[in-house]
Amino acid sequence: MGDVNGKGGFTHTAYNDYEIVAANILDGERRRVSDRFPVYALFTDPPLARAGLSEHEARASGRPVLVGRRAMTRVGRARERGETTGFMQVLVDAETQRILGATLFGIEADEAIHCLIDAMSADLPATAIRRAVHIHPTVAELIPTLLAELTPLA
């Protein structure tokens, strides 16, 4: 179903479109594709993963935005594996503390992005991840650190 609606040509979005239609028809739920935020990964080497707003979109929104950035050279798992190309970036609404978007480019980015996708889907504040204990050594373990180092988006 999702392959023909023009809302992203990805298997995960196409399947989610089916889930939305089925939930509305079969379960009487009121779900909409428009409630979903974009998520995707490019399985390049290293992978690129994105969720929610881009930096450009966050700036254009007019709201006060905080940003956390970290080079993969500062991620222990990346250094340990000798794959330090890339960065992590998270955008947070300064007033609500909700995560607006994230871009991860580097080793295991396609997996680590799910920490942020889950928090965004649950509408949790950034503090929910910032205070979580993450397993060491992983790429995802630096996401709480990233969120603890937020600064205003210039």
C-alpha positions as CSV (number, residue, x, y, z in Angstrom):
1,M,0.0,0.0,0.0
2,G,2.7,2.5,1.0
3,D,4.6,2.0,-2.3
4,V,2.0,4.1,-4.2
5,N,1.2,7.0,-1.8
6,G,4.2,9.1,-2.5
7,K,5.2,9.3,1.2
8,G,8.6,7.7,1.0
9,G,9.7,4.7,-1.0
10,F,11.1,2.6,1.9
11,T,10.0,-0.8,3.0
12,H,9.6,0.4,6.6
13,T,7.3,3.3,5.6
14,A,5.3,1.1,3.2
15,Y,4.7,-1.5,5.9
16,N,3.8,1.2,8.4
17,D,1.2,2.5,5.9
18,Y,-0.3,-0.9,5.8
19,E,-0.4,-1.0,9.7
20,I,-2.1,2.4,9.7
21,V,-4.8,1.3,7.2
22,A,-5.3,-2.0,9.0
23,A,-5.6,-0.3,12.4
24,N,-8.2,2.1,11.1
25,I,-10.3,-0.4,9.2
26,L,-10.0,-3.5,11.5
27,D,-9.4,-2.0,14.9
28,G,-11.3,1.2,14.8
29,E,-8.2,3.3,15.6
30,R,-7.7,6.8,14.3
31,R,-4.1,6.7,13.0
32,R,-2.8,8.9,10.2
33,V,0.3,8.9,8.0
34,S,0.6,12.6,8.7
35,D,1.3,11.8,12.4
36,R,4.5,10.0,11.4
37,F,7.9,11.8,11.1
38,P,10.4,10.8,8.5
39,V,13.0,8.1,9.3
40,Y,15.5,6.5,7.0
41,A,18.9,5.0,6.7
42,L,21.3,4.8,3.8
43,F,23.4,1.7,4.0
44,T,26.5,3.2,2.8
45,D,29.9,2.8,4.4
46,P,29.6,4.4,6.9
47,P,25.8,4.4,7.2
48,L,23.7,7.6,7.3
49,A,20.6,7.6,9.5
50,R,18.0,10.4,9.9
51,A,14.9,11.0,11.9
52,G,12.6,13.9,12.1
53,L,13.6,17.5,11.1
54,S,16.8,18.4,9.4
55,E,18.9,21.3,10.7
56,H,17.5,23.5,7.9
57,E,13.9,22.5,8.7
58,A,14.5,23.2,12.4
59,R,15.9,26.7,11.7
60,A,12.9,27.4,9.4
61,S,10.4,26.4,12.1
62,G,11.1,29.6,14.0
63,R,11.2,27.9,17.4
64,P,14.3,28.0,19.7
65,V,16.4,24.9,19.0
66,L,19.2,23.3,20.9
67,V,21.8,21.2,19.1
68,G,24.2,18.5,20.3
69,R,27.0,17.5,18.0
70,R,29.8,14.9,18.4
71,A,32.4,13.8,15.9
72,M,32.8,10.0,15.5
73,T,36.4,10.5,16.4
74,R,35.1,11.2,20.0
75,V,33.1,7.9,20.1
76,G,35.0,5.1,21.8
77,R,33.4,2.3,19.7
78,A,34.3,4.0,16.5
79,R,37.9,4.5,17.6
80,E,38.1,0.9,18.8
81,R,37.0,-0.3,15.4
82,G,39.1,2.2,13.5
83,E,36.1,3.7,11.8
84,T,36.0,7.3,12.9
85,T,34.5,9.0,9.8
86,G,31.3,10.9,10.6
87,F,29.3,12.6,13.3
88,M,26.2,12.6,15.4
89,Q,23.8,15.5,15.7
90,V,20.5,15.8,17.6
91,L,18.1,18.8,17.5
92,V,15.9,19.5,20.5
93,D,13.1,22.1,21.1
94,A,14.5,24.5,23.7
95,E,11.1,25.0,25.3
96,T,9.6,21.5,25.4
97,Q,12.8,19.5,25.4
98,R,11.3,17.2,22.7
99,I,13.7,15.8,20.2
100,L,13.0,17.3,16.8
101,G,15.4,15.5,14.7
102,A,18.7,13.6,14.4
103,T,21.4,12.8,11.9
104,L,23.9,10.1,12.6
105,F,26.6,9.4,10.0
106,G,29.1,6.8,11.0
107,I,29.6,3.3,12.2
108,E,26.4,1.7,13.5
109,A,24.4,4.8,12.8
110,D,21.7,2.7,11.3
111,E,21.2,0.9,14.6
112,A,21.9,3.8,17.1
113,I,19.3,6.0,15.5
114,H,16.6,3.8,17.0
115,C,17.3,5.2,20.5
116,L,16.1,8.5,19.2
117,I,13.3,7.2,17.1
118,D,11.8,5.5,20.0
119,A,12.0,8.5,22.3
120,M,10.5,10.7,19.5
121,S,7.7,8.3,18.9
122,A,6.9,8.2,22.6
123,D,7.0,12.0,22.7
124,L,9.6,11.8,25.6
125,P,11.8,14.7,26.5
126,A,15.5,14.5,25.8
127,T,16.1,14.1,29.5
128,A,14.6,10.6,29.3
129,I,17.5,9.5,27.2
130,R,20.0,11.8,28.8
131,R,19.5,10.0,32.1
132,A,19.4,6.5,30.8
133,V,22.3,4.1,31.2
134,H,23.5,2.8,27.9
135,I,25.7,-0.3,27.4
136,H,29.5,0.3,26.9
137,P,31.1,0.2,24.4
138,T,28.5,1.1,21.8
139,V,27.8,4.0,19.5
140,A,24.4,4.6,21.2
141,E,26.1,5.1,24.6
142,L,27.2,8.6,23.4
143,I,23.6,9.7,22.7
144,P,23.0,10.6,26.4
145,T,26.3,12.6,26.4
146,L,25.3,14.3,23.2
147,L,22.0,15.4,24.8
148,A,23.9,16.6,27.9
149,E,26.0,18.9,25.8
150,L,23.2,20.8,24.0
151,T,23.8,24.4,22.9
152,P,21.6,26.9,21.1
153,L,21.5,26.4,17.4
154,A,23.3,29.4,15.9
